[in-house]
Amino acid sequence: MESFVIEGGKQLKGSITPQGAKNEALQILCAVLLTSEPITIHNIPDIVDVNKLILLLKNLGVRVSQKGQGSYEFQSDNINLDYLNSNQFKIDGKGLRGSIMLVGPMLARFGKGSIPRPGGDKIGRRRLDTHFEGLIKLGATFNYNKEDYFYSVEAKELIGADLLLDEASVTGTANILMAAVLAKGKTTLYNAACEPYLQQLCSMLNRMGADIKGIGSNLLTIQGVKSLQGTTHTLLPDMIEIGSWIGLAAMTKSEITIKNVRWEFLGQMPNVFRKLGITIEKKGDDIYIPAHTHGYEIQNYIDGSILTISDAPWPGFTPDLLSIVLVIATQARGSVLIHQKMFESRLFFVDKLIDMGAKIILCDPHRATVIGQNFESQLNSAILTSPDIRAGVSLLIAALSAQGTSIIHNIEQIDRGYENIVPRLQKLGAQIERRKM
């Protein structure tokens, strides 16, 4: 097992380019199953979760060839459907939550799809009802084997339907959408998620010959087509990485430029960080963050009441960045209430920050009040364990700002979502090493 050893309290400087978007990659990679023609994808991040999905696609019979750094060609013209019933598939699919989005494309093109109950971060309940209820309404027969925790759907033909999703699930919307593009007739998808990564998926599918209208809204209209063709697609930069580097700059009082961020897809994120007092400047398509040598101050509401930052479906603030916001707030001037609405276990990492000297009141599983210390009482170094991807990076940022040497264990969680993080941070001047413990 490897760990990070961090000598914190160092001011950083330089520029960093965000990797391709992890959450978009998982959707786009599943979509290659919708056609037998080649699909080329650029800007794929070299991270554990994405590499696991690429390996799973190979095992399924997809031909994969690397064309360059982050660029791959996929061709799904000889799929091994027997793999879906194998014990190996149950092992492979269980370790990756994104594998759930294989079901829709497989069902649409081959008439059946299956998946073991997927894993992923332990951040609370992440139910799959939205996925399967939508597929059932398109005409699929559903089965769940309780002994093996194995889901399967079958259909001789999918028929378009009017669907009202019970929640604006990103992966649920993607799964149903990928099934509906090859269904017979028209499907309307109301209360659909409309995150930038889902907009990217819709645009890619349209280039493949799909007929999707309403992209960017919560009402998608899909006219089914008989087949799809190949295309080329480039992933957006990872919005969560961008937010992470903003947090890193603020906590270490560093001057950092984040390159090529695609501002038009950042939504609420820059404004939320500005409410925390962080200076964010737009320079072309880059984000420039000056060194906050005098700290940063949290805004109150106009009536003087305490600021609340909460997550919501797009265009609201993404839940994946709330842990970053929470860490930033520990050294701000002022206080803030963090309200994590979507996952009830995502704030449980705050006990580790409290051990480092942060002033945080965990009100309940969904809410935490952070009393900022304005760098007057900096965080202490500590021995930490990463519980999930986003909390792990938040603890890493905390460790880089803390005086002394910190060690973070279970860094495999961080590797699931962040590409080559050690050399990229070292380039900024961070004193961080990966060591076997």
N, C-alpha and C positions, 0 to 999 in steps of 0.2 A: 504494500500500500504506500502511496506517495502522499506527501504533505507539502504545504507552502510554508516557508520560513521567511518572515517579513521583518525587516528593520524599518520601523515606522518613523513618523515625524519629519520626513524629508519633503521639501518643496520640489515639485516636478515642473517640467517645461517641455513644450514641443507640440507636435501634431500627431493625430492618430486617425486612421480611416476605419470606419465601422465595417464589420463583416456583413455578408449577405444575411438576410432575415431568416432566422431559424423557423419561426412559425409559418412563414410563407413557404419555405422550402418543403416542409412536411406535407403541405397541401398540394403543391405543384408536382412533387415526386409521385404522389399517389395518382395524379391525373394522367401520367404517362401510360397507365393501363387502359385508357379509353380509346386508343388507336393502335393499329399494327404498324403505323409509319413512324419513322425516327423523330424524336424530339430532342432538341439541344437546349440545355439550361446552363446559363452563366451565373457567376457570383455565388455558387453554392458554398456555404461555410463548411470548413473541415472540423466538425464537432461530433461528439459521440452520438447524439440522438440522430443526426442526419446520416452519419455513416452506418448506423444500425439499420435504418430504413433502406438505404441503398443495398446493403447486404441481403436484406429480406427480399427486395425486388429481384436480386440476382437468383436467390434460391427459388423464387417463383417462376423463373425462366426468362426474366427480362435481360436482354443483352445490354451491357453497360460498358462504355468505353470512355476513358478520360481523354479530353482533347487539349487540356491545358490546366493551369492553376484555377481551380474552382469551376471548370467547364466540363460538362459530361454530355454524351449522347446516349439516349435510352431508346430501345426498340422492343416493344412487347408483341412480337409476332409468333412466339412459340411458348405460350404460357403453360406451365405444368399445374393443372388443376388438382392433381393428386396431392400436391404439397400441402394444400389447404386442410387435408385430413390427417396429416402426419404429426407425430409427436414433436418433431423438430419445429414445425410451424407454431405449435402451442408454446414452445419455449421462446422462439424468436419474437413472436407477437406480444407475449406477455411483458417483455421488458421495455416496451416503447408505447406510450400513450398515443402518439401520432398514427400508429398502425390501424386505429379504428377507421381512418379515412380511406383505407383500402376497400372497405365493404361496398360503398356506393359505386365506384368504378367497376369492380368485379361483378356486382349484381347487374349493372347496366349492360355490360358487354358480354358476359358469359352466363348470366342467368342465376348465378349463386355467389354468395360471399360469406365468409366466416372469419371470426376473430376470437382469440381467447380474451378474457377480461384483461384490458391493458393496464400497464403500470404507470410510471411517471412520478411526479412529485407528490409527496404525502402532505398536501396542503388543505385537505378536507374532501368532502364528497364531491365527486365529479361524475354525475350520473349520465347514462347513455340513452335515456328514454326518448329524448328529442330526436336522436338519430333514427332509432328503429321505428318510432311511431310515424315519422315521415315516410320511411321506406315502405311500411305496411300500407299506408294510404296510397302509395303509388302502385300497389298490387302485389307486394312481396308477402310470402309466408314466413313467419318468424318462429324460431325455436331457440330455447335456452337450456343447455344441459347443466343442471346445478352441480352435478358431481365434478365435472371438468371445468366449470366456469367458462363455458364455450358458447358463443353466440353464432347463429347462422341464419341466413335469409335465402330464399329461393323464389324465382318467378320465371314463368315461361315468357311473359311479356309485361313490361311496365307501361302503365297508362297514366297520362298527365292528370293532375288533380289540383284542387284549390286547397292550399295548406296554410294554416295559421299556427306558427311555432309557439310552443308554450314558454320558450325562453329564446333570447337572441344569441344562441350558441354559435360560436365561430366554426368549430369543427362540425357541429350538427348541420349548419347551413351548407358548409362545403360538401359534406357527404351526400346530402339530399340533392344539392345542385348537380353534382357529378353524376348522380343517377338519373336526374330529370332530363339532362341534355340528350340522352338517347331513348327517352320514353316516347311513346306514341301520343301525339296531341300536345296540348298546352298545360303547363304547370304554373300556378301562381304561388309564390313563396312570400307570405306576409310575416312581419316581425323577424325578418331575416337579419343576420349580422351584416354589417357593411364596413368592417375594418379595411384599411388599405390593402392588407394582404389578400382579403377576399375579393376586393376590386381587381387586384392583379390576376387572381385565378379566373375571374369572369372574363377579363380581357384576353387572357391566353386561350380560354375555351372558345371565345368568339373567333379568334384568329385560326383556330382549328376547324371552324365551320359550324360552331354552335350558334344558337339564336337566343341571346340573353339580353333583356332590356331592363332598365332601372338600376344599372350599376351605380353603386355609391349610395343607394337609398335602401330603406327597409322593406321595399316591395319589389321583388324580382319576378319578371315574367319570362318563362322559358318555353320556347316552341321546340319540341323535340325534333331531332334529325336522325337519319338512318345510320350515319357513320361520321367519324371525325378524321381529320388528316394531321400530319405532323406540323411542327412549328418550331420557332426559336423563342426563348424567353430569358429575360434577365431579372434576377431577384432584386428587390429593393434593399437598401441598407437596413440593418437591424435597429429598429426604433428603441428597443430595450437596451441595446448596447450604447446607443447615443445617450440615453438618459443616465446610464451607469457612468459614462465618462464625464457628464456634467456634474454628477455627484462627487466623483473623484476629484475634479478640479476644485470644487467648493471646499471639500473637507481637508484638502492638503494645501489650500491657499495657492494654487498653481495656475499658471498661465498656459492654457491648453486650447488648441484649435482642433475641432472635429471636422474632418474633411468630407465633402460630398454627401450631405445628409438627406437630400431631397426634401427641402423645407415644406413643399406643398403637401406632404403626407404626414407631417408631425402633429397636426391637430392641436389639442390642448396642451401638449407637453411643455413647450417653451413658456407659456403663460403660468403654468403651475409652478415651475421652478422660479420664475420671476416673483411670484407671490411669496416665495421663501426668502426673497431678497437677493437672489443670485443674478448677476449681470450677464445677460446673454445677448451677444451682438450677431447680427446677420451680415456676413461678408461673402457676397456671391451666394454660393450654395454651401458655404461652410458656417459652422458655429464657432465664434470666438468667445472665450471666457477669460477675462483678465484675472490676475491674481487678487483674491479677496483678502488683502493684507490686514484690512480693518474689520473683517468679518462680514456678516450679512444679517439683515433684520426681517423677520416674518411680518407680513402685513396683517392687520386685523380687518374685519369687515367694516364698512363705512359707519356702522352704529357702535363700533368699538368692541364688538364681541369677538371671541376667539375664532381664528380661521379653522375651518374644517376642510380637509382634503380627503375625498372619497373616490372610489372607483365606480365605473359605469361602462356599459357597452358603448362602442364608438358612436358618436364622436366624443364621448366622455373620456375620462382619464383611465389609462390601462391599469389593471390590477397588478401587472408584472413590475410596475415601478414604485408601488407604494412602500416596499421595503427600503428602496433607495431613498425616497423622500423622508422616511422615518429616521434613517441614519443621518442625513443632512441636517435635520431639525435638531439633533442632539447638540450641535455646536452653534446654532443660530442665536440671535437675540430675540426673545419672545417665545411664545408657546403655540402649539398647534394640536388639533385633534385629528388623528388618522383613523379613518373609518373604512375598514376592509369588508365590503358588503358580500363579495362573491364567494370567498373561501374562509371557513371558520378556523383553520389551523395555520394560516399563513403568518400570523403575528406572534406565534409562540417562540420565535427566535429572540425576542426582546430581552429574555432573561440573560442572554449572553452579553448584550449591550449594557444591561444594568450591572453585571459583574465587572464590566470595563469602566464603570463610573458614570454611565448615562443616567439622566433623571427621566424615567418613563413610568407612567402608571398604566398598567394593563387593565382597562376597565372591564372587559369581557372578551370572549374569543374574537370579536370583530372590531373592537375599538381600543386605541391606546392614546393617551395624552403625553406629549413630549414637552418637557420644560428645557428650553435651550440654555446652554451654558456660555455662549459667546466666547469660546476658546479660553475662558478664564480657568476652567478646570478641564484640561484635555483628557481624552480617553486614555485608559491604561492599557498596556500590552497584556495579552492573555493567550492561553491555549484554548482553541476553539474547534468546533466541529460543524461542518457545513450541512444543514438539514435538507436543503433543496437548492436549485440553481440560483434563484433570485436572492434568497436570504444569504446564500453562500457568498455571492458577490458583494452584498451589503456588508457582511462581516469582513470581507477582504478590504473594502474601502475604509471601514472603521480601523482595521489593523494598520493600514498605510498612513492613517492620520495620527495614530497613537504613538506616544514616546516608548521606545524600547522594542524588544523582539517579541513578535507574536508567532504562533504556529497554528495553522489551520489544517485539520484532518478531514478526511472524506472529500477530498477535492475532486473526486470523480464526478460529483454532482455539478461542480462549476464547469468541468470539462464538457459536460453534456451540452452546454449552451454558449461557451465562449472559446473562440479559436485562438490558439497560440498565445494565451493570455500573458504568460511570463515574459517572453521576449518583447512583446508589444509594450508591456509596462516598463520593462528595463530600458527600452528606447527612450521613454519619457524621463528616466532617471530614478525609477523606483528600485529599491533594494529588496528584491524578492527572488527566491530560489525554490526550485522543486527538488525535494529530497525524499528518498526512500526512508521510511521510519520502521 
